[in-house]
Amino acid sequence: MSDPAKVRRHAERVRELVASVVRSQIKDPRLGMITITDARITADLRDATVFYTVLGDATAQADTAAALESAKGLLRSTVGKALGLRHSPTLTFVLDDVQDQVKHIDDLLAAARNADAEVQRLAAQAKYAGEAQPYKVDEDEDEDEDETDEADEAADVEENRRGGEAR
């Protein structure tokens, strides 16, 4: 196993190398507006996955994928020489669909906001099914309970006072 820091350094180097070669050496007309977003390499440094995005529609993405596949040999030899490893890592190109995922999450958040606004609107217009105070309270019972509570409190205070003198 390799050191994780070394693996990360090599992955970053692979990303930089592939991006510079795509920008400067590949002259394939099928290659669209491409951005190399990330590269990951296995711990044994044998396989590298390069993620990219393409500006354009599905045909531009398919054309760019074909151009990268045809230039894979040049890219692999350049990466292998620059890294100085015993074995050049095999390159796999994967279309990074981050933009599609971001759009999907934004759509979900907008739908949640709309649902929350609808719930708030309905809650603002809501009325009680019965009365605002659903529990019946008799005025006479409240007065009796208050008098009883006051008498109990007075007795407790008197008892505490006597207990304090006895000590």
OpenMM code with the backbone's topology and positions (N, CA, C; nanometers):
from openmm import Vec3, app, unit

residues = "MET SER ASP PRO ALA LYS VAL ARG ARG HIS ALA GLU ARG VAL ARG GLU LEU VAL ALA SER VAL VAL ARG SER GLN ILE LYS ASP PRO ARG LEU GLY MET ILE THR ILE THR ASP ALA ARG ILE THR ALA ASP LEU ARG ASP ALA THR VAL PHE TYR THR VAL LEU GLY ASP ALA THR ALA GLN ALA ASP THR ALA ALA ALA LEU GLU SER ALA LYS GLY LEU LEU ARG SER THR VAL GLY LYS ALA LEU GLY LEU ARG HIS SER PRO THR LEU THR PHE VAL LEU ASP ASP VAL GLN ASP GLN VAL LYS HIS ILE ASP ASP LEU LEU ALA ALA ALA ARG ASN ALA ASP ALA GLU VAL GLN ARG LEU ALA ALA GLN ALA LYS TYR ALA GLY GLU ALA GLN PRO TYR LYS VAL ASP GLU ASP GLU ASP GLU ASP GLU ASP GLU THR ASP GLU ALA ASP GLU ALA ALA ASP VAL GLU GLU ASN ARG ARG GLY GLY GLU ALA ARG".split()
positions = [
    Vec3(0.0827, -0.1183, 0.0000),
    Vec3(0.0000, 0.0000, 0.0000),
    Vec3(0.0872, 0.1248, 0.0000),
    Vec3(0.0381, 0.2248, -0.0659),
    Vec3(0.1088, 0.3516, -0.0719),
    Vec3(0.0576, 0.4458, 0.0359),
    Vec3(0.1350, 0.5462, 0.0601),
    Vec3(0.0981, 0.6500, 0.1544),
    Vec3(-0.0195, 0.7292, 0.0960),
    Vec3(-0.1264, 0.7548, 0.1747),
    Vec3(-0.2416, 0.8297, 0.1217),
    Vec3(-0.2049, 0.9686, 0.0716),
    Vec3(-0.1109, 1.0339, 0.1360),
    Vec3(-0.0689, 1.1662, 0.0904),
    Vec3(-0.0015, 1.1566, -0.0467),
    Vec3(0.0766, 1.0518, -0.0656),
    Vec3(0.1427, 1.0305, -0.1945),
    Vec3(0.0389, 1.0026, -0.3034),
    Vec3(-0.0621, 0.9252, -0.2706),
    Vec3(-0.1684, 0.8948, -0.3665),
    Vec3(-0.2418, 1.0224, -0.4054),
    Vec3(-0.2733, 1.1079, -0.3072),
    Vec3(-0.3402, 1.2351, -0.3372),
    Vec3(-0.2537, 1.3241, -0.4254),
    Vec3(-0.1240, 1.3301, -0.3964),
    Vec3(-0.0327, 1.4116, -0.4787),
    Vec3(-0.0302, 1.3615, -0.6219),
    Vec3(-0.0229, 1.2296, -0.6383),
    Vec3(-0.0213, 1.1735, -0.7736),
    Vec3(-0.1539, 1.1990, -0.8450),
    Vec3(-0.2634, 1.1894, -0.7740),
    Vec3(-0.3939, 1.2151, -0.8362),
    Vec3(-0.4037, 1.3600, -0.8829),
    Vec3(-0.3573, 1.4512, -0.8009),
    Vec3(-0.3588, 1.5929, -0.8394),
    Vec3(-0.2670, 1.6170, -0.9589),
    Vec3(-0.1541, 1.5525, -0.9590),
    Vec3(-0.0598, 1.5651, -1.0713),
    Vec3(-0.1198, 1.5085, -1.1989),
    Vec3(-0.1899, 1.3957, -1.1891),
    Vec3(-0.2563, 1.3374, -1.3062),
    Vec3(-0.3579, 1.4363, -1.3614),
    Vec3(-0.4366, 1.4981, -1.2730),
    Vec3(-0.5369, 1.5956, -1.3179),
    Vec3(-0.4709, 1.7118, -1.3914),
    Vec3(-0.3632, 1.7644, -1.3346),
    Vec3(-0.2936, 1.8770, -1.3981),
    Vec3(-0.2338, 1.8370, -1.5327),
    Vec3(-0.1716, 1.7203, -1.5389),
    Vec3(-0.1084, 1.6754, -1.6638),
    Vec3(-0.2113, 1.6537, -1.7741),
    Vec3(-0.3205, 1.5854, -1.7399),
    Vec3(-0.4235, 1.5597, -1.8412),
    Vec3(-0.4824, 1.6916, -1.8897),
    Vec3(-0.5066, 1.7842, -1.7995),
    Vec3(-0.5628, 1.9132, -1.8398),
    Vec3(-0.4682, 1.9890, -1.9326),
    Vec3(-0.3394, 1.9886, -1.9020),
    Vec3(-0.2454, 2.0624, -1.9876),
    Vec3(-0.2290, 1.9951, -2.1230),
    Vec3(-0.2273, 1.8615, -2.1261),
    Vec3(-0.2137, 1.7922, -2.2553),
    Vec3(-0.3387, 1.8129, -2.3397),
    Vec3(-0.4555, 1.8065, -2.2787),
    Vec3(-0.5803, 1.8284, -2.3534),
    Vec3(-0.5816, 1.9696, -2.4102),
    Vec3(-0.5355, 2.0644, -2.3326),
    Vec3(-0.5371, 2.2033, -2.3772),
    Vec3(-0.4352, 2.2300, -2.4875),
    Vec3(-0.3169, 2.1689, -2.4787),
    Vec3(-0.2094, 2.2093, -2.5685),
    Vec3(-0.1774, 2.1093, -2.6804),
    Vec3(-0.1902, 1.9805, -2.6582),
    Vec3(-0.1404, 1.8840, -2.7560),
    Vec3(-0.2486, 1.8128, -2.8368),
    Vec3(-0.3665, 1.7992, -2.7846),
    Vec3(-0.4708, 1.7271, -2.8587),
    Vec3(-0.5417, 1.8253, -2.9504),
    Vec3(-0.5373, 1.7941, -3.0782),
    Vec3(-0.5966, 1.8829, -3.1784),
    Vec3(-0.7195, 1.8198, -3.2443),
    Vec3(-0.7840, 1.7294, -3.1767),
    Vec3(-0.9017, 1.6600, -3.2302),
    Vec3(-1.0190, 1.7576, -3.2397),
    Vec3(-1.0813, 1.7709, -3.3581),
    Vec3(-1.1941, 1.8642, -3.3716),
    Vec3(-1.3177, 1.8200, -3.2921),
    Vec3(-1.3247, 1.6939, -3.2541),
    Vec3(-1.4390, 1.6458, -3.1757),
    Vec3(-1.4327, 1.6925, -3.0308),
    Vec3(-1.3158, 1.7356, -2.9880),
    Vec3(-1.2975, 1.7779, -2.8496),
    Vec3(-1.3691, 1.9105, -2.8268),
    Vec3(-1.4657, 1.9101, -2.7365),
    Vec3(-1.5441, 2.0309, -2.7102),
    Vec3(-1.4828, 2.1150, -2.6005),
    Vec3(-1.5651, 2.1999, -2.5441),
    Vec3(-1.5234, 2.2849, -2.4327),
    Vec3(-1.5181, 2.1972, -2.3082),
    Vec3(-1.3990, 2.1465, -2.2769),
    Vec3(-1.3818, 2.0476, -2.1715),
    Vec3(-1.3100, 2.1084, -2.0518),
    Vec3(-1.3497, 2.0621, -1.9331),
    Vec3(-1.2822, 2.0989, -1.8097),
    Vec3(-1.2536, 1.9710, -1.7332),
    Vec3(-1.1292, 1.9517, -1.6961),
    Vec3(-1.0923, 1.8359, -1.6141),
    Vec3(-1.1191, 1.8770, -1.4692),
    Vec3(-1.2168, 1.8116, -1.4064),
    Vec3(-1.2589, 1.8530, -1.2729),
    Vec3(-1.1873, 1.7800, -1.1605),
    Vec3(-1.1556, 1.6517, -1.1805),
    Vec3(-1.0959, 1.5754, -1.0716),
    Vec3(-1.0268, 1.4535, -1.1291),
    Vec3(-0.9363, 1.3976, -1.0505),
    Vec3(-0.8714, 1.2711, -1.0853),
    Vec3(-0.8535, 1.1921, -0.9569),
    Vec3(-0.8774, 1.0651, -0.9664),
    Vec3(-0.8573, 0.9761, -0.8521),
    Vec3(-0.7732, 0.8592, -0.8991),
    Vec3(-0.6842, 0.8169, -0.8124),
    Vec3(-0.5937, 0.7083, -0.8481),
    Vec3(-0.6004, 0.6034, -0.7372),
    Vec3(-0.5909, 0.4785, -0.7756),
    Vec3(-0.5983, 0.3712, -0.6770),
    Vec3(-0.4738, 0.3723, -0.5893),
    Vec3(-0.4823, 0.3024, -0.4768),
    Vec3(-0.3714, 0.3012, -0.3803),
    Vec3(-0.2464, 0.2362, -0.4387),
    Vec3(-0.2631, 0.1431, -0.5347),
    Vec3(-0.1458, 0.0795, -0.5944),
    Vec3(-0.0912, 0.1584, -0.7138),
    Vec3(-0.1509, 0.2740, -0.7418),
    Vec3(-0.1083, 0.3664, -0.8482),
    Vec3(-0.1146, 0.3027, -0.9874),
    Vec3(-0.2046, 0.2081, -1.0061),
    Vec3(-0.2168, 0.1410, -1.1353),
    Vec3(-0.3303, 0.1947, -1.2215),
    Vec3(-0.4377, 0.2420, -1.1593),
    Vec3(-0.5551, 0.2881, -1.2334),
    Vec3(-0.5912, 0.4290, -1.1891),
    Vec3(-0.6144, 0.5146, -1.2867),
    Vec3(-0.6553, 0.6516, -1.2582),
    Vec3(-0.7876, 0.6794, -1.3277),
    Vec3(-0.8767, 0.7443, -1.2558),
    Vec3(-1.0049, 0.7855, -1.3114),
    Vec3(-1.0026, 0.9369, -1.3211),
    Vec3(-1.0297, 0.9875, -1.4399),
    Vec3(-1.0270, 1.1315, -1.4652),
    Vec3(-1.1698, 1.1764, -1.4918),
    Vec3(-1.2170, 1.2729, -1.4151),
    Vec3(-1.3524, 1.3256, -1.4298),
    Vec3(-1.3457, 1.4556, -1.5091),
    Vec3(-1.4408, 1.4721, -1.5986),
    Vec3(-1.4424, 1.5920, -1.6828),
    Vec3(-1.5853, 1.6375, -1.7052),
    Vec3(-1.6006, 1.7651, -1.7383),
    Vec3(-1.7295, 1.8209, -1.7788),
    Vec3(-1.7137, 1.8800, -1.9175),
    Vec3(-1.8246, 1.8819, -1.9892),
    Vec3(-1.8243, 1.9356, -2.1247),
    Vec3(-1.9387, 2.0352, -2.1362),
    Vec3(-1.9073, 2.1505, -2.1911),
    Vec3(-2.0094, 2.2501, -2.2163),
    Vec3(-2.0771, 2.2151, -2.3478),
    Vec3(-2.2056, 2.1923, -2.3438),
    Vec3(-2.2780, 2.1594, -2.4662),
    Vec3(-2.3816, 2.0517, -2.4425),
    Vec3(-2.4398, 2.0075, -2.5526),
    Vec3(-2.5464, 1.9085, -2.5438),
    Vec3(-2.4901, 1.7661, -2.5428),
    Vec3(-2.5786, 1.6691, -2.5606),
    Vec3(-2.5388, 1.5283, -2.5529),
    Vec3(-2.4443, 1.4897, -2.6674),
    Vec3(-2.4611, 1.5491, -2.7848),
    Vec3(-2.3711, 1.5154, -2.8960),
    Vec3(-2.2303, 1.5672, -2.8698),
    Vec3(-2.2193, 1.6861, -2.8107),
    Vec3(-2.0876, 1.7409, -2.7761),
    Vec3(-2.0210, 1.6533, -2.6701),
    Vec3(-2.0999, 1.6027, -2.5761),
    Vec3(-2.0455, 1.5145, -2.4740),
    Vec3(-1.9977, 1.3827, -2.5345),
    Vec3(-2.0771, 1.3285, -2.6265),
    Vec3(-2.0385, 1.2019, -2.6914),
    Vec3(-1.9139, 1.2211, -2.7777),
    Vec3(-1.9068, 1.3328, -2.8514),
    Vec3(-1.7891, 1.3600, -2.9344),
    Vec3(-1.6633, 1.3773, -2.8481),
    Vec3(-1.6767, 1.4472, -2.7378),
    Vec3(-1.5622, 1.4671, -2.6487),
    Vec3(-1.5177, 1.3353, -2.5877),
    Vec3(-1.6124, 1.2503, -2.5512),
    Vec3(-1.5776, 1.1184, -2.4959),
    Vec3(-1.5007, 1.0369, -2.5992),
    Vec3(-1.5436, 1.0433, -2.7259),
    Vec3(-1.4729, 0.9710, -2.8319),
    Vec3(-1.3331, 1.0278, -2.8537),
    Vec3(-1.3185, 1.1600, -2.8486),
    Vec3(-1.1871, 1.2222, -2.8668),
    Vec3(-1.0930, 1.1845, -2.7529),
    Vec3(-1.1427, 1.1831, -2.6307),
    Vec3(-1.0590, 1.1438, -2.5171),
    Vec3(-1.0195, 0.9963, -2.5263),
    Vec3(-1.1103, 0.9145, -2.5719),
    Vec3(-1.0801, 0.7720, -2.5859),
    Vec3(-0.9718, 0.7496, -2.6913),
    Vec3(-0.9762, 0.8260, -2.8000),
    Vec3(-0.8743, 0.8104, -2.9039),
    Vec3(-0.7387, 0.8670, -2.8608),
    Vec3(-0.7393, 0.9639, -2.7704),
    Vec3(-0.6138, 1.0242, -2.7239),
    Vec3(-0.5626, 0.9594, -2.5958),
    Vec3(-0.6256, 0.8523, -2.5530),
    Vec3(-0.5895, 0.7891, -2.4264),
    Vec3(-0.4440, 0.7426, -2.4239),
    Vec3(-0.3915, 0.6920, -2.5336),
    Vec3(-0.2530, 0.6448, -2.5390),
    Vec3(-0.1543, 0.7575, -2.5171),
    Vec3(-0.1747, 0.8693, -2.5863),
    Vec3(-0.0883, 0.9860, -2.5691),
    Vec3(-0.0943, 1.0362, -2.4255),
    Vec3(-0.2140, 1.0444, -2.3719),
    Vec3(-0.2303, 1.0932, -2.2347),
    Vec3(-0.1638, 0.9992, -2.1346),
    Vec3(-0.1787, 0.8684, -2.1542),
    Vec3(-0.1198, 0.7719, -2.0620),
    Vec3(0.0332, 0.7782, -2.0650),
    Vec3(0.0903, 0.7884, -2.1843),
    Vec3(0.2369, 0.7943, -2.1924),
    Vec3(0.2897, 0.9237, -2.1305),
    Vec3(0.2207, 1.0344, -2.1520),
    Vec3(0.2629, 1.1618, -2.0925),
    Vec3(0.2559, 1.1554, -1.9402),
    Vec3(0.1455, 1.1013, -1.8888),
    Vec3(0.1292, 1.0898, -1.7436),
    Vec3(0.2354, 0.9965, -1.6853),
    Vec3(0.2597, 0.8827, -1.7521),
    Vec3(0.3589, 0.7870, -1.7027),
    Vec3(0.4986, 0.8446, -1.6974),
    Vec3(0.5380, 0.9180, -1.8008),
    Vec3(0.6714, 0.9790, -1.8018),
    Vec3(0.6848, 1.0862, -1.6937),
    Vec3(0.5800, 1.1660, -1.6779),
    Vec3(0.5872, 1.2764, -1.5818),
    Vec3(0.5864, 1.2269, -1.4373),
    Vec3(0.5134, 1.1204, -1.4101),
    Vec3(0.5075, 1.0705, -1.2727),
    Vec3(0.6309, 0.9901, -1.2349),
    Vec3(0.6963, 0.9307, -1.3326),
    Vec3(0.8168, 0.8538, -1.3052),
    Vec3(0.7901, 0.7244, -1.2293),
    Vec3(0.6754, 0.6653, -1.2514),
    Vec3(0.6401, 0.5407, -1.1842),
    Vec3(0.6865, 0.4220, -1.2671),
    Vec3(0.6954, 0.3068, -1.2045),
    Vec3(0.7344, 0.1847, -1.2744),
    Vec3(0.6298, 0.1481, -1.3804),
    Vec3(0.5020, 0.1630, -1.3442),
    Vec3(0.3921, 0.1330, -1.4369),
    Vec3(0.3092, 0.2595, -1.4571),
    Vec3(0.2838, 0.2903, -1.5827),
    Vec3(0.1967, 0.4039, -1.6106),
    Vec3(0.0535, 0.3651, -1.5746),
    Vec3(-0.0174, 0.4504, -1.5036),
    Vec3(-0.1549, 0.4155, -1.4675),
    Vec3(-0.2462, 0.4167, -1.5901),
    Vec3(-0.3387, 0.3230, -1.5931),
    Vec3(-0.4389, 0.3238, -1.6995),
    Vec3(-0.5354, 0.4372, -1.6701),
    Vec3(-0.5821, 0.5020, -1.7736),
    Vec3(-0.6705, 0.6169, -1.7572),
    Vec3(-0.8131, 0.5784, -1.7968),
    Vec3(-0.9060, 0.6153, -1.7140),
    Vec3(-1.0478, 0.5976, -1.7423),
    Vec3(-1.1115, 0.7347, -1.7327),
    Vec3(-1.1862, 0.7725, -1.8345),
    Vec3(-1.2502, 0.9034, -1.8376),
    Vec3(-1.3983, 0.8881, -1.8045),
    Vec3(-1.4435, 0.9699, -1.7089),
    Vec3(-1.5827, 0.9648, -1.6636),
    Vec3(-1.6412, 1.1056, -1.6726),
    Vec3(-1.7569, 1.1148, -1.7382),
    Vec3(-1.8262, 1.2426, -1.7482),
    Vec3(-1.8803, 1.2800, -1.6112),
    Vec3(-1.8400, 1.3953, -1.5628),
    Vec3(-1.8806, 1.4430, -1.4305),
    Vec3(-2.0129, 1.5171, -1.4456),
    Vec3(-2.1189, 1.4631, -1.3867),
    Vec3(-2.2519, 1.5223, -1.4029),
    Vec3(-2.2919, 1.6072, -1.2825),
    Vec3(-2.1978, 1.6815, -1.2290),
    Vec3(-2.2234, 1.7657, -1.1129),
    Vec3(-2.3304, 1.8699, -1.1449),
    Vec3(-2.3258, 1.9281, -1.2615),
    Vec3(-2.4225, 2.0319, -1.2967),
    Vec3(-2.5643, 1.9774, -1.2991),
    Vec3(-2.5818, 1.8557, -1.3494),
    Vec3(-2.7144, 1.7941, -1.3504),
    Vec3(-2.7627, 1.7678, -1.2082),
    Vec3(-2.6731, 1.7224, -1.1222),
    Vec3(-2.7100, 1.6969, -0.9833),
    Vec3(-2.7438, 1.8273, -0.9111),
    Vec3(-2.6688, 1.9333, -0.9386),
    Vec3(-2.6974, 2.0634, -0.8778),
    Vec3(-2.8343, 2.1128, -0.9210),
    Vec3(-2.8662, 2.0987, -1.0485),
    Vec3(-2.9975, 2.1411, -1.0983),
    Vec3(-3.1077, 2.0601, -1.0329),
    Vec3(-3.0868, 1.9306, -1.0194),
    Vec3(-3.1876, 1.8446, -0.9568),
    Vec3(-3.2098, 1.8844, -0.8102),
    Vec3(-3.1024, 1.9110, -0.7372),
    Vec3(-3.1146, 1.9521, -0.5967),
    Vec3(-3.1829, 2.0879, -0.5868),
    Vec3(-3.1502, 2.1811, -0.6763),
    Vec3(-3.2169, 2.3113, -0.6768),
    Vec3(-3.3660, 2.2964, -0.7027),
    Vec3(-3.4035, 2.2073, -0.7949),
    Vec3(-3.5448, 2.1829, -0.8217),
    Vec3(-3.6153, 2.1254, -0.6993),
    Vec3(-3.5492, 2.0326, -0.6291),
    Vec3(-3.6079, 1.9745, -0.5085),
    Vec3(-3.6254, 2.0796, -0.3988),
    Vec3(-3.5249, 2.1674, -0.3834),
    Vec3(-3.5353, 2.2729, -0.2829),
    Vec3(-3.6471, 2.3713, -0.3171),
    Vec3(-3.6627, 2.4046, -0.4441),
    Vec3(-3.7701, 2.4951, -0.4855),
    Vec3(-3.9067, 2.4315, -0.4585),
    Vec3(-3.9197, 2.3024, -0.4861),
    Vec3(-4.0461, 2.2332, -0.4591),
    Vec3(-4.0753, 2.2313, -0.3091),
    Vec3(-3.9721, 2.2109, -0.2267),
    Vec3(-3.9909, 2.2109, -0.0809),
    Vec3(-4.0314, 2.3501, -0.0322),
    Vec3(-3.9705, 2.4549, -0.0877),
    Vec3(-4.0074, 2.5915, -0.0503),
    Vec3(-4.1523, 2.6206, -0.0858),
    Vec3(-4.1938, 2.5775, -0.2047),
    Vec3(-4.3324, 2.5991, -0.2466),
    Vec3(-4.4295, 2.5244, -0.1565),
    Vec3(-4.3960, 2.4010, -0.1197),
    Vec3(-4.4822, 2.3231, -0.0308),
    Vec3(-4.4904, 2.3890, 0.1063),
    Vec3(-4.3793, 2.4401, 0.1582),
    Vec3(-4.3804, 2.5089, 0.2872),
    Vec3(-4.4651, 2.6357, 0.2815),
    Vec3(-4.4537, 2.7106, 0.1735),
    Vec3(-4.5336, 2.8322, 0.1588),
    Vec3(-4.6827, 2.7980, 0.1533),
    Vec3(-4.7169, 2.6905, 0.0866),
    Vec3(-4.8563, 2.6482, 0.0783),
    Vec3(-4.9082, 2.6078, 0.2166),
    Vec3(-4.8292, 2.5366, 0.2929),
    Vec3(-4.8686, 2.4973, 0.4280),
    Vec3(-4.8870, 2.6211, 0.5159),
    Vec3(-4.7968, 2.7168, 0.5057),
    Vec3(-4.8086, 2.8397, 0.5845),
    Vec3(-4.9334, 2.9187, 0.5445),
    Vec3(-4.9623, 2.9211, 0.4146),
    Vec3(-5.0808, 2.9924, 0.3672),
    Vec3(-5.2063, 2.9266, 0.4229),
    Vec3(-5.2123, 2.7943, 0.4196),
    Vec3(-5.3282, 2.7229, 0.4730),
    Vec3(-5.3396, 2.7403, 0.6245),
    Vec3(-5.2257, 2.7416, 0.6932),
    Vec3(-5.2279, 2.7582, 0.8386),
    Vec3(-5.2758, 2.8977, 0.8774),
    Vec3(-5.2435, 2.9978, 0.7980),
    Vec3(-5.2850, 3.1342, 0.8285),
    Vec3(-5.4365, 3.1492, 0.8143),
    Vec3(-5.4966, 3.0719, 0.7268),
    Vec3(-5.6410, 3.0799, 0.7035),
    Vec3(-5.7191, 2.9819, 0.7910),
    Vec3(-5.6517, 2.9004, 0.8673),
    Vec3(-5.7176, 2.7964, 0.9451),
    Vec3(-5.7935, 2.8561, 1.0630),
    Vec3(-5.9041, 2.7898, 1.0960),
    Vec3(-5.9850, 2.8290, 1.2111),
    Vec3(-6.0045, 2.7056, 1.2969),
    Vec3(-6.0328, 2.7302, 1.4243),
    Vec3(-6.0565, 2.6194, 1.5152),
    Vec3(-6.1846, 2.5470, 1.4750),
    Vec3(-6.1883, 2.4169, 1.4957),
    Vec3(-6.3073, 2.3393, 1.4642),
    Vec3(-6.4188, 2.3715, 1.5633),
    Vec3(-6.3837, 2.3972, 1.6844),
    Vec3(-6.4808, 2.4332, 1.7877),
    Vec3(-6.4480, 2.5713, 1.8377),
    Vec3(-6.4404, 2.5823, 1.9692),
    Vec3(-6.4056, 2.7099, 2.0292),
    Vec3(-6.2538, 2.7222, 2.0412),
    Vec3(-6.2057, 2.8423, 2.0640),
    Vec3(-6.0619, 2.8636, 2.0782),
    Vec3(-6.0086, 2.7943, 2.2025),
    Vec3(-6.0905, 2.7888, 2.3116),
    Vec3(-6.0533, 2.7176, 2.4344),
    Vec3(-6.1371, 2.5889, 2.4385),
    Vec3(-6.0751, 2.4747, 2.4027),
    Vec3(-6.1536, 2.3511, 2.3917),
    Vec3(-6.1937, 2.2913, 2.5267),
    Vec3(-6.1324, 2.3337, 2.6346),
    Vec3(-6.1618, 2.2766, 2.7653),
    Vec3(-6.2605, 2.3665, 2.8400),
    Vec3(-6.3647, 2.3063, 2.8935),
    Vec3(-6.4639, 2.3815, 2.9687),
    Vec3(-6.4099, 2.4080, 3.1085),
    Vec3(-6.4169, 2.5317, 3.1517),
    Vec3(-6.3682, 2.5702, 3.2830),
    Vec3(-6.4826, 2.6384, 3.3562),
    Vec3(-6.5189, 2.5858, 3.4718),
    Vec3(-6.6224, 2.6494, 3.5532),
    Vec3(-6.5571, 2.7554, 3.6393),
    Vec3(-6.6176, 2.8714, 3.6442),
    Vec3(-6.5637, 2.9817, 3.7222),
    Vec3(-6.5672, 2.9491, 3.8712),
    Vec3(-6.6749, 2.8785, 3.9200),
    Vec3(-6.6881, 2.8475, 4.0621),
    Vec3(-6.5765, 2.7540, 4.1075),
    Vec3(-6.5412, 2.6535, 4.0260),
    Vec3(-6.4368, 2.5586, 4.0639),
    Vec3(-6.3024, 2.6272, 4.0775),
    Vec3(-6.2747, 2.7219, 3.9906),
    Vec3(-6.1470, 2.7938, 3.9969),
    Vec3(-6.1342, 2.8712, 4.1276),
    Vec3(-6.2430, 2.9368, 4.1718),
    Vec3(-6.2387, 3.0142, 4.2955),
    Vec3(-6.2195, 2.9229, 4.4147),
    Vec3(-6.2902, 2.8072, 4.4167),
    Vec3(-6.2773, 2.7120, 4.5270),
    Vec3(-6.1351, 2.6573, 4.5338),
    Vec3(-6.0786, 2.6239, 4.4191),
    Vec3(-5.9417, 2.5699, 4.4163),
    Vec3(-5.8415, 2.6734, 4.4638),
    Vec3(-5.8626, 2.7999, 4.4281),
    Vec3(-5.7717, 2.9057, 4.4711),
    Vec3(-5.7745, 2.9219, 4.6232),
    Vec3(-5.8963, 2.9176, 4.6835),
    Vec3(-5.9082, 2.9312, 4.8280),
    Vec3(-5.8419, 2.8141, 4.8988),
    Vec3(-5.8614, 2.6926, 4.8452),
    Vec3(-5.8029, 2.5733, 4.9055),
    Vec3(-5.6509, 2.5798, 4.8965),
    Vec3(-5.5982, 2.6224, 4.7835),
    Vec3(-5.4526, 2.6337, 4.7658),
    Vec3(-5.3930, 2.7340, 4.8627),
    Vec3(-5.4615, 2.8477, 4.8857),
    Vec3(-5.4112, 2.9492, 4.9772),
    Vec3(-5.4090, 2.8977, 5.1201),
    Vec3(-5.5109, 2.8218, 5.1586),
    Vec3(-5.5175, 2.7662, 5.2943),
    Vec3(-5.4065, 2.6640, 5.3137),
    Vec3(-5.3814, 2.5800, 5.2125),
    Vec3(-5.2752, 2.4804, 5.2212),
    Vec3(-5.1388, 2.5477, 5.2341),
    Vec3(-5.1170, 2.6535, 5.1613),
    Vec3(-4.9892, 2.7242, 5.1674),
    Vec3(-4.9682, 2.7871, 5.3046),
    Vec3(-5.0732, 2.8435, 5.3619),
    Vec3(-5.0627, 2.9058, 5.4937),
    Vec3(-5.0296, 2.8009, 5.5990),
    Vec3(-5.0905, 2.6827, 5.5878),
    Vec3(-5.0638, 2.5752, 5.6838),
    Vec3(-4.9194, 2.5280, 5.6710),
    Vec3(-4.8686, 2.5188, 5.5485),
    Vec3(-4.7300, 2.4770, 5.5270),
    Vec3(-4.6318, 2.5772, 5.5878),
    Vec3(-4.6606, 2.7042, 5.5736),
    Vec3(-4.5735, 2.8072, 5.6282),
    Vec3(-4.5730, 2.7986, 5.7813),
    Vec3(-4.6917, 2.7803, 5.8404),
    Vec3(-4.7015, 2.7695, 5.9866),
    Vec3(-4.6260, 2.6477, 6.0373),
    Vec3(-4.6389, 2.5354, 5.9649),
    Vec3(-4.5697, 2.4122, 6.0053),
    Vec3(-4.4182, 2.4299, 5.9958),
    Vec3(-4.3698, 2.4941, 5.8922),
    Vec3(-4.2264, 2.5176, 5.8774),
    Vec3(-4.1728, 2.6085, 5.9873),
    Vec3(-4.2540, 2.7068, 6.0289),
    Vec3(-4.2130, 2.7983, 6.1332),
    Vec3(-4.1994, 2.7242, 6.2666),
    Vec3(-4.2929, 2.6371, 6.2959),
    Vec3(-4.2879, 2.5604, 6.4220),
    Vec3(-4.1702, 2.4645, 6.4194),
    Vec3(-4.1454, 2.4027, 6.3024),
    Vec3(-4.0336, 2.3079, 6.2941),
    Vec3(-3.9018, 2.3783, 6.3151),
    Vec3(-3.8922, 2.5018, 6.2739),
    Vec3(-3.7690, 2.5773, 6.2894),
    Vec3(-3.7445, 2.6133, 6.4332),
    Vec3(-3.8523, 2.6371, 6.5158),
    Vec3(-3.8361, 2.6723, 6.6567),
    Vec3(-3.7960, 2.5529, 6.7399),
    Vec3(-3.8428, 2.4343, 6.7005),
    Vec3(-3.8160, 2.3143, 6.7786),
    Vec3(-3.6699, 2.2762, 6.7715),
    Vec3(-3.6069, 2.3092, 6.6758),
    Vec3(-3.4663, 2.2698, 6.6590),
    Vec3(-3.3827, 2.3518, 6.7429),
] * unit.nanometer
topology = app.Topology()
chain = topology.addChain("A")
for resn in residues:
    res = topology.addResidue(resn, chain)
    for name in ("N", "CA", "C"):
        topology.addAtom(name, app.Element.getBySymbol(name[0]), res)
